[in-house]
Amino acid sequence: MEIKSYNLLNVGVGGQGVIRAAQILSYAALLDNYKIRTAETHGMAQRGGSVASYLRFGTEVEGPLIPRGKTDTILAFEASEAVRIFNYAGPETVFLINENIIIPPMIHQMGMDYPNLTEIRDFLKNVSPNIFFIDGVKIATDLGNPRTMNVVMLGALIGMHVLPLKKETLKKAILSYLPSKFHDINKKAFELGSKKGIELRGGSND
């Protein structure tokens, strides 16, 4: 599996593991012998502010910033953040969106409306037909550790066959960032995510 350039954008809010997921993906790309370029933008991440991490990898990659409209995959850990960066997507972009919505306190204080999942889906369908939702928080919580949500999401990307990285390479990268006592539960989270990704793409294990 070789590709000249692949653009992946991870978005979410502070505390969801957006940056760590990007680090894991970057390391997996390195293990698969790709060049990588990364960049990050984040506001008040510690207070639940927006976080975005740009990853470009392949055999021919130059600058770290993804051109608007040219993202291959957008991985959104918080649903409304997928809307916030929609202009980085094009008609071929695949969105994988965690169904979790985290409403900023300011929205409540100002009495403003906030988009629900249906509104988010309808809006993004005008950008790309490739919109997929996953209840990553529920899958991780049912497994016994909500903090494995980002690993569930990474597994789903592999299961959907949209990520040009080897499954075993990504699993190795995930485990390399974790103490050994957390390996078993994260292996389970990765496999559950992978199975969900297969379901989302409507395929089989082949």
Phi, psi and omega in degrees: 000108183227142183215144181288315182205131179228130184248122182231132181240120176259129179225156178173205178236164182306135178096356182267355180085025181297311182294319179297319178299319179294322177296318178297313179297321178298315181294320178298319178296321177296318179296331177271014173067033174260152167286148177227152172221135182227158174205154181226148169224134176202145179267240181275070187301324181292343181252020178085019179283170182295141177227134176225137178231123183261130178230126174238130177216158181155189180276340181225080182238134180249265184288161184276339185274136180277127177297142179299136181085001187243016181282131177284315182221136173245120179255108186251114180280340174230129194300315185291339178293336176294327178287321184301327184247026185302332184288355173274351182264156174231185184295344179260354184295137174261124174259126169243115192238126172289131185292350180295131174244126178246107184275122179300142180306327181300325180297316177297315184297326183266359179066029182272156175279152179229139185295142174266178186298322179296316179295321178296314179299313182298320179294313184289335177297338176283346181263312183210147176280352188264069183249120182233135178247146177219138178271073184298324180295316181294317179300314180293320180293317178297331178286337178116357181210100181302337183288351177274006182306317182293330177289322174303315181296319178295320177298320179297321177300317179294318180296329179283350181059037175256350184255118183281055175230153179285141181301314183293328178294316180295320178298318178299319180295319178301310184293332181293339181265002186237145171298150185302331182292344179258004184295313185300312183292327179285330172298318179294318179298319180296316181291320177297319177297318179299317178297320178294321178298320177298317177298317183297323181276353177074031182246196178244185180285351182286000000 
